[in-house]
Amino acid sequence: MKDSYLEVTFRHGRVLAAYYYLPRRAGQKSYRTEEVEPSVVVDYSRAGRPIGIEITAPDRVTLTKMNRVLKHLGQPILRPEDLAPLRAA
């Protein structure tokens, strides 16, 4: 996968959780996780490369918080519209 994208899980019309996929090789799996901010957990590959960000409490995650994490990981920052699906319900 070459591009990052956001996947949002809904339950009864409300956002339950979300996952921000970072670029990774096909079949690459999470080997280690680290909570880097409250409600934000980064998944790392066996080689130590960040491959995704779990958003465990989407209502508590802000654009500023996500961009702080992405900057720390050396990833491109998000625009407000990139997180719009979290606010949809």
Backbone as a ProteinNet text record, in pm:
[ID]
protein_1_A
[PRIMARY]
MKDSYLEVTFRHGRVLAAYYYLPRRAGQKSYRTEEVEPSVVVDYSRAGRPIGIEITAPDRVTLTKMNRVLKHLGQPILRPEDLAPLRAA
[TERTIARY]
84.7	0	89.6	65.2	150.3	97.4	-33.9	-93.7	-152.3	-158.1	-224.3	-373.4	-451.3	-595.4	-656.4	-774.1	-845.3	-961.1	-971.9	-1084.4	-1158.9	-1289	-1369.1	-1471.7	-1484.7	-1582.1	-1696.2	-1817.9	-1937.2	-2016.5	-2088.1	-2181.6	-2303.3	-2419.6	-2545	-2536.8	-2471.8	-2464	-2360.8	-2282.8	-2180.1	-2041.5	-1944.2	-1806.6	-1758.9	-1713.8	-1666.1	-1512.8	-1445.1	-1298.7	-1254.8	-1126.6	-1072.7	-929.2	-883.5	-746.6	-693	-577.1	-512.7	-398.2	-416.5	-316.2	-203.8	-81.4	36.5	89.5	167.2	221.5	297.3	272.8	337.9	341.3	423.2	428.2	306.7	264.1	151.4	181.6	83.9	97.2	172.2	222.3	296.8	201.8	239.7	154	217.9	133.1	179.8	256.1	371.8	455.5	459.8	451.4	460.9	371.5	314.4	232.3	286	254.5	296.9	192.8	142.6	52	137.3	118.8	202.4	130.2	1.1	-84.7	-205.9	-277.2	-401.4	-494.6	-545.4	-636.8	-569.4	-437.4	-364.7	-253.1	-263.8	-168	-106.1	25.9	96.4	135	107.1	148.8	278.2	373.4	502.7	523.2	592.5	627.7	741.2	774.4	884.8	1015.7	1030.2	1151.4	1149.3	1040.1	1031.8	974.9	920.5	863.2	715.4	669.4	527.5	441	336.3	250.8	105.3	69.9	-67.2	-86.8	-197.5	-230.5	-372.3	-384.6	-515.8	-569	-692.6	-757.9	-868.2	-841.5	-931.2	-1049.6	-1037.4	-1147	-1155.1	-1218.1	-1219.5	-1273.7	-1364.7	-1420.9	-1320.5	-1210.6	-1108.6	-984.1	-981.7	-863.8	-885.6	-790.8	-798.2	-699.1	-717.7	-624.6	-484.8	-476.3	-347.9	-277.5	-352.2	-294	-244.2	-325.2	-284.9	-161.7	-160.1	-45.3	81.4	67.3	182.9	241.2	154.1	198	261.9	196.3	248.8	384.5	397.7	525.7	634.5	603.5	697.5	740.5	648.3	676.9	740.3	754.7	813.4	718.2	588	484.4	422.6	362.1	293.3	177.3	155.7	45.8	-87.8	-194.5	-330.5	-389.7	-489.4	-570.4	-701.2	-774.1	-899.6	-995.1	-1002.9	-1096.2	-1055.3	-928.6	-883.9	-945.8	-980.4	-1042.7	-1193.5	-1248.9	-1393.6	-1479.3	-1442.1	-1525.6	-1540.8	-1445.9	-1458.9	-1569.2	-1600.8	-1702.9	-1837.2	-1847.1	-1965.3	-2089.8	-2074.7	-2195.2	-2228.1
-116.7	0	123.5	209.7	327.3	449.8	460.3	579.7	550.9	654.5	645.9	665.1	603.7	626.8	597	653.6	640.5	543.1	448.7	355.3	379	400.8	431.9	320.9	275.5	173.3	239.3	214.3	269.8	159.3	194.7	103	184.3	141.1	211.3	358.2	385.4	520.6	610.3	555.8	635.4	579	668.8	626.7	548.7	427	341.3	347.3	337.7	338.9	376.3	400.3	432.8	384.1	366.7	322.2	400.5	462.5	537.5	452.5	398	312.5	398	361.4	425.7	337.5	394.2	312.4	191.2	76.5	-47.9	-146.9	-248.6	-356	-446.6	-509.8	-602.5	-713.1	-743.2	-850.6	-814.3	-692.7	-651.2	-640.4	-697.3	-701.4	-628.1	-595.6	-530	-629.4	-587.2	-668.8	-612.5	-479.1	-410	-287.2	-251.4	-130.6	-40.7	87.6	185	296.4	321.5	434.4	560.6	648.9	768.5	894.8	887.3	994.5	924.3	987.5	925.5	898.4	776.4	732.7	714.2	718.9	702	598.8	487.3	377.6	354.7	352.4	329.7	182.8	123.7	-12.6	-7.4	-93.8	-100.7	-239.5	-243.2	-370.5	-436.9	-557	-629.4	-550.4	-476.7	-396.8	-263.6	-234.5	-111	6.9	-17.6	89.4	109.5	233.9	255.5	217.5	138.8	94.5	137.4	189.5	233.7	297.6	370.1	439.2	402.7	339	306.3	427.1	464	574.6	510.8	491.8	415	494.7	624.9	712.2	829.1	806.6	909.8	1045.2	1047.4	1174.5	1257.2	1194.5	1264.9	1301	1260.1	1284.3	1407.5	1498.6	1622.3	1617.4	1707.3	1721.5	1753.8	1839.8	1876.8	1754.8	1671.9	1552.1	1455.7	1432	1341	1394	1522.9	1579.8	1576.7	1589.9	1578.9	1436.5	1336.3	1197.1	1172.6	1217.4	1196.6	1264	1383.9	1454.7	1377.1	1326	1245	1120	1063.3	942.9	972.8	1101.6	1139.1	1120.9	1131.7	1114.2	1249.6	1260.1	1385.3	1414.1	1542.1	1580.9	1578.5	1579.5	1574	1713.4	1722.4	1844	1819	1921.9	1901.8	1804.6	1811	1722.9	1575.6	1548.5	1409.5	1339.4	1414.5	1356.5	1377.3	1435.7	1461.3	1338.1	1218.5	1101.8	1073	1114.9	1094.2	1178.8	1286.9	1380.2	1362.3	1266.2	1250.7	1209.1	1126.4	1074.9	1155
0	0	0	-94.6	-109.1	-36.2	-22.2	36.7	174.2	256.2	386	366.9	455.5	452.9	588.8	612.2	738.7	722.6	814.4	817.1	948.5	939.6	1057.3	1078.2	1203.8	1239.7	1315.9	1267.3	1329.6	1397.1	1503.3	1567.9	1610	1564.4	1593.1	1552.4	1440.3	1387.2	1452.6	1544.4	1612.4	1582.7	1580.4	1557.7	1680.1	1656.6	1764.5	1776.1	1662.4	1659	1518	1503.4	1371.2	1363.2	1239.8	1216.2	1097.1	1116.7	1010.4	957.3	838.1	775	717.4	749	692.2	580.1	487.9	378.8	433.6	370.7	413.1	299	314.1	215.8	233.7	127.1	132.4	232.6	315.8	412.8	539.1	548.1	666.4	785.7	898.5	1016.9	1134.3	1229.7	1351	1438.7	1484.4	1570.4	1712.9	1721	1849.4	1846	1960.6	1969.4	2080.6	2065.6	2166	2174.2	2294.1	2312.6	2318.2	2220	2210.3	2257.5	2263.8	2315	2373.8	2465.9	2511.8	2392.4	2382.7	2276.2	2140.6	2134.6	2008.7	2028	1954.3	1964.9	1827.8	1822	1695.7	1686.5	1571.1	1541.1	1460.8	1498.1	1431.1	1370.3	1259.6	1195.7	1274.6	1236.9	1300.7	1288.4	1178.9	1156.1	1231.2	1304.3	1381.1	1305.7	1189.1	1106.6	1142.3	1160.7	1189.9	1069.2	1094.1	983.8	1000.9	1118.1	1137.4	1273.5	1284	1408.4	1448.2	1564.4	1619.2	1694.4	1665.1	1733.9	1817.1	1945.6	2031.3	2085.2	2088	2132	2034.2	1918.7	1814	1857.9	1953.5	1998.2	2078.2	2119.5	2197.8	2116.8	1992	1908.4	1822	1829.7	1751.8	1635.5	1542.7	1431.4	1484	1582.4	1641.3	1700	1772.7	1832.8	1725.4	1623.1	1515.9	1442.5	1414.8	1343.7	1428.1	1558.4	1647.4	1637.9	1638.3	1626.7	1490.3	1384.1	1249.2	1230.7	1282.4	1272	1345.3	1463.9	1541.4	1463.7	1385.3	1306.8	1171.7	1138.9	1010.7	893.8	920.9	819.1	782.8	664.1	626.5	722.1	748.6	838.4	763.6	842.8	789.3	774.8	686.9	673.3	749.3	785	858.1	788.5	657.3	585.2	591.6	622.4	633.7	754	858.1	977	979.9	876.5	872.8	898.9	850.5	880.3	1029.6	1112.3	1255.4	1315.2	1251.4	1301.7	1231.6	1140.9	1055.4	1131.9	1230.8	1299.3	1422.7
[MASK]
+++++++++++++++++++++++++++++++++++++++++++++++++++++++++++++++++++++++++++++++++++++++++

